[in-house]
Amino acid sequence: MTMLNTLSAADFESLVGQNLSFEFAAGAYELELVEVRPIRNPSPREAPPFALILRGPRNSPLQQGVYRVQHPERGPLDLFMVALGPDAHGLVYEIIFN
């Protein structure tokens, strides 16, 4: 399993515009990675902090919690995701690496 503090924004930038599969007890859910953005906060991480912005359909909201995503190069990652709310295209979620 990948150490989360070694992940960087570069590990996700090539995945923008692609769907990622998030697994949880009831099954799997596809979310589109729409943005990778730096965070300008001090952090004890080895890599600079950043956030992932994802979008899914409005009709099937996900709860805040830990989900497993399969990264094509880094393998399975257990990540904490929160819902930010709707935008013009669906429901928006955020994962922060800080």
Secondary structure, 3 states (H helix, E strand, C coil): CCCHHHCCCHHHHCCCCCEEEEEECCEEEEEEEEEEEECCCCCCCCCCCEEEEEEECCCCCCCCEEEEEEECCCEEEEEEEEEEEECCCCEEEEEEEC
